[in-house]
Amino acid sequence: MLKFKLFESETCPYCIAQNKVLDQLLPEYGDLFYGEWYEVTTCVKESEQYKISGVPTFVFTSEGQEEDPAYGFLDKGQLVGYICRVSGKC
């Protein structure tokens, strides 16, 4: 299963749009991924650990191995491609 940590901010319009894309993916792909959300202003320790410099930022984990962070908004096609490639189940 693909896991991700999504670093975001309440005031970031791209973060709001990113969450809307994730909501669209849940019905069809929700059983292939698991997500955790981190607010950069309150989750300072985690943000520093991953050297988060902008939001939204994804940190993906596949088969126990963390990938390099993906910075910026990911559209539906980009996320579906990543989920399918990593899970091999699409």
PyRosetta script that sets phi, psi and omega in degrees:
from pyrosetta import init, pose_from_sequence

init()
pose = pose_from_sequence("MLKFKLFESETCPYCIAQNKVLDQLLPEYGDLFYGEWYEVTTCVKESEQYKISGVPTFVFTSEGQEEDPAYGFLDKGQLVGYICRVSGKC")
pose.set_psi(1, 139.8)
pose.set_omega(1, 176.3)
pose.set_phi(2, -81.6)
pose.set_psi(2, 131.3)
pose.set_omega(2, 175.2)
pose.set_phi(3, -118.4)
pose.set_psi(3, 149.1)
pose.set_omega(3, 174.4)
pose.set_phi(4, -142.3)
pose.set_psi(4, 154.1)
pose.set_omega(4, 169.1)
pose.set_phi(5, -113.3)
pose.set_psi(5, 126.3)
pose.set_omega(5, 179.4)
pose.set_phi(6, -111.3)
pose.set_psi(6, 115.7)
pose.set_omega(6, 176.9)
pose.set_phi(7, -92.6)
pose.set_psi(7, 128.6)
pose.set_omega(7, -174.2)
pose.set_phi(8, -147.9)
pose.set_psi(8, 177.2)
pose.set_omega(8, 176.5)
pose.set_phi(9, -137.0)
pose.set_psi(9, 143.5)
pose.set_omega(9, 179.5)
pose.set_phi(10, -62.0)
pose.set_psi(10, -26.9)
pose.set_omega(10, -176.0)
pose.set_phi(11, -95.1)
pose.set_psi(11, 2.6)
pose.set_omega(11, -177.1)
pose.set_phi(12, -89.4)
pose.set_psi(12, 115.9)
pose.set_omega(12, -179.9)
pose.set_phi(13, -65.3)
pose.set_psi(13, -31.0)
pose.set_omega(13, 177.9)
pose.set_phi(14, -69.4)
pose.set_psi(14, -31.4)
pose.set_omega(14, 177.2)
pose.set_phi(15, -67.9)
pose.set_psi(15, -41.1)
pose.set_omega(15, 177.4)
pose.set_phi(16, -62.3)
pose.set_psi(16, -44.8)
pose.set_omega(16, 178.0)
pose.set_phi(17, -64.3)
pose.set_psi(17, -37.3)
pose.set_omega(17, 179.6)
pose.set_phi(18, -63.2)
pose.set_psi(18, -41.7)
pose.set_omega(18, 178.7)
pose.set_phi(19, -65.9)
pose.set_psi(19, -33.2)
pose.set_omega(19, 176.1)
pose.set_phi(20, -65.1)
pose.set_psi(20, -39.8)
pose.set_omega(20, 176.9)
pose.set_phi(21, -63.7)
pose.set_psi(21, -44.4)
pose.set_omega(21, 178.7)
pose.set_phi(22, -61.9)
pose.set_psi(22, -38.7)
pose.set_omega(22, 176.7)
pose.set_phi(23, -61.0)
pose.set_psi(23, -35.7)
pose.set_omega(23, 178.3)
pose.set_phi(24, -67.9)
pose.set_psi(24, -30.6)
pose.set_omega(24, -176.7)
pose.set_phi(25, -81.6)
pose.set_psi(25, -24.4)
pose.set_omega(25, -174.7)
pose.set_phi(26, -55.0)
pose.set_psi(26, -46.5)
pose.set_omega(26, -177.4)
pose.set_phi(27, -59.1)
pose.set_psi(27, -39.3)
pose.set_omega(27, -175.0)
pose.set_phi(28, -95.2)
pose.set_psi(28, -34.6)
pose.set_omega(28, -172.3)
pose.set_phi(29, -118.3)
pose.set_psi(29, 2.8)
pose.set_omega(29, -173.6)
pose.set_phi(30, -58.4)
pose.set_psi(30, -25.5)
pose.set_omega(30, 178.7)
pose.set_phi(31, -82.9)
pose.set_psi(31, -1.7)
pose.set_omega(31, -179.0)
pose.set_phi(32, -103.2)
pose.set_psi(32, -6.6)
pose.set_omega(32, -179.8)
pose.set_phi(33, -145.8)
pose.set_psi(33, 159.9)
pose.set_omega(33, 178.4)
pose.set_phi(34, -133.5)
pose.set_psi(34, 132.7)
pose.set_omega(34, -177.3)
pose.set_phi(35, -124.0)
pose.set_psi(35, 150.4)
pose.set_omega(35, 172.5)
pose.set_phi(36, -127.4)
pose.set_psi(36, 136.2)
pose.set_omega(36, -178.5)
pose.set_phi(37, -108.0)
pose.set_psi(37, 138.0)
pose.set_omega(37, 179.9)
pose.set_phi(38, -129.3)
pose.set_psi(38, 124.4)
pose.set_omega(38, 175.0)
pose.set_phi(39, -83.3)
pose.set_psi(39, 119.6)
pose.set_omega(39, -172.9)
pose.set_phi(40, -62.9)
pose.set_psi(40, -27.7)
pose.set_omega(40, -178.0)
pose.set_phi(41, -80.0)
pose.set_psi(41, -22.2)
pose.set_omega(41, 179.6)
pose.set_phi(42, -108.3)
pose.set_psi(42, -21.0)
pose.set_omega(42, 179.3)
pose.set_phi(43, -104.8)
pose.set_psi(43, 58.5)
pose.set_omega(43, -173.1)
pose.set_phi(44, -63.9)
pose.set_psi(44, -43.0)
pose.set_omega(44, -178.7)
pose.set_phi(45, -58.6)
pose.set_psi(45, -47.5)
pose.set_omega(45, 179.3)
pose.set_phi(46, -66.1)
pose.set_psi(46, -39.8)
pose.set_omega(46, 179.1)
pose.set_phi(47, -62.6)
pose.set_psi(47, -41.5)
pose.set_omega(47, 177.8)
pose.set_phi(48, -68.3)
pose.set_psi(48, -38.0)
pose.set_omega(48, 179.8)
pose.set_phi(49, -57.2)
pose.set_psi(49, -41.5)
pose.set_omega(49, -178.3)
pose.set_phi(50, -96.5)
pose.set_psi(50, 5.0)
pose.set_omega(50, 178.8)
pose.set_phi(51, 54.0)
pose.set_psi(51, 48.5)
pose.set_omega(51, -179.1)
pose.set_phi(52, -71.0)
pose.set_psi(52, 122.7)
pose.set_omega(52, -178.3)
pose.set_phi(53, -115.0)
pose.set_psi(53, -5.2)
pose.set_omega(53, 179.1)
pose.set_phi(54, -164.5)
pose.set_psi(54, 163.0)
pose.set_omega(54, -179.7)
pose.set_phi(55, -130.6)
pose.set_psi(55, 151.1)
pose.set_omega(55, -3.0)
pose.set_phi(56, -75.2)
pose.set_psi(56, 150.3)
pose.set_omega(56, 175.6)
pose.set_phi(57, -136.2)
pose.set_psi(57, 128.6)
pose.set_omega(57, 175.6)
pose.set_phi(58, -99.4)
pose.set_psi(58, 139.8)
pose.set_omega(58, 166.4)
pose.set_phi(59, -119.6)
pose.set_psi(59, 109.0)
pose.set_omega(59, -177.3)
pose.set_phi(60, -92.6)
pose.set_psi(60, 144.0)
pose.set_omega(60, 174.2)
pose.set_phi(61, -127.2)
pose.set_psi(61, 126.5)
pose.set_omega(61, 179.5)
pose.set_phi(62, -130.1)
pose.set_psi(62, 125.9)
pose.set_omega(62, -179.5)
pose.set_phi(63, 51.9)
pose.set_psi(63, 41.5)
pose.set_omega(63, 176.8)
pose.set_phi(64, 79.5)
pose.set_psi(64, -1.0)
pose.set_omega(64, -178.8)
pose.set_phi(65, -110.2)
pose.set_psi(65, 124.1)
pose.set_omega(65, 177.6)
pose.set_phi(66, -78.0)
pose.set_psi(66, 135.4)
pose.set_omega(66, 176.6)
pose.set_phi(67, -90.0)
pose.set_psi(67, 166.5)
pose.set_omega(67, 173.2)
pose.set_phi(68, -62.5)
pose.set_psi(68, 147.6)
pose.set_omega(68, 179.6)
pose.set_phi(69, -59.5)
pose.set_psi(69, 146.6)
pose.set_omega(69, 174.5)
pose.set_phi(70, -106.8)
pose.set_psi(70, 111.0)
pose.set_omega(70, -175.4)
pose.set_phi(71, -91.1)
pose.set_psi(71, 138.2)
pose.set_omega(71, 174.6)
pose.set_phi(72, 94.3)
pose.set_psi(72, 172.7)
pose.set_omega(72, -178.8)
pose.set_phi(73, -65.0)
pose.set_psi(73, 133.4)
pose.set_omega(73, 174.6)
pose.set_phi(74, -112.7)
pose.set_psi(74, 123.6)
pose.set_omega(74, -179.1)
pose.set_phi(75, -75.9)
pose.set_psi(75, 174.7)
pose.set_omega(75, -175.4)
pose.set_phi(76, -58.1)
pose.set_psi(76, -44.1)
pose.set_omega(76, 179.8)
pose.set_phi(77, -61.8)
pose.set_psi(77, -41.9)
pose.set_omega(77, 179.0)
pose.set_phi(78, -64.3)
pose.set_psi(78, -44.2)
pose.set_omega(78, -179.7)
pose.set_phi(79, -67.8)
pose.set_psi(79, -43.6)
pose.set_omega(79, 178.7)
pose.set_phi(80, -61.7)
pose.set_psi(80, -43.7)
pose.set_omega(80, 178.4)
pose.set_phi(81, -58.5)
pose.set_psi(81, -43.7)
pose.set_omega(81, -179.7)
pose.set_phi(82, -67.4)
pose.set_psi(82, -45.9)
pose.set_omega(82, -180.0)
pose.set_phi(83, -59.9)
pose.set_psi(83, -45.5)
pose.set_omega(83, -178.9)
pose.set_phi(84, -67.1)
pose.set_psi(84, -42.6)
pose.set_omega(84, -179.7)
pose.set_phi(85, -62.7)
pose.set_psi(85, -45.4)
pose.set_omega(85, -176.6)
pose.set_phi(86, -73.0)
pose.set_psi(86, -43.3)
pose.set_omega(86, -176.7)
pose.set_phi(87, -78.7)
pose.set_psi(87, -29.5)
pose.set_omega(87, -176.4)
pose.set_phi(88, 67.4)
pose.set_psi(88, 20.5)
pose.set_omega(88, -173.8)
pose.set_phi(89, -118.4)
pose.set_psi(89, 16.8)
pose.set_omega(89, 179.6)
pose.set_phi(90, -104.3)
pose.dump_pdb("model.pdb")
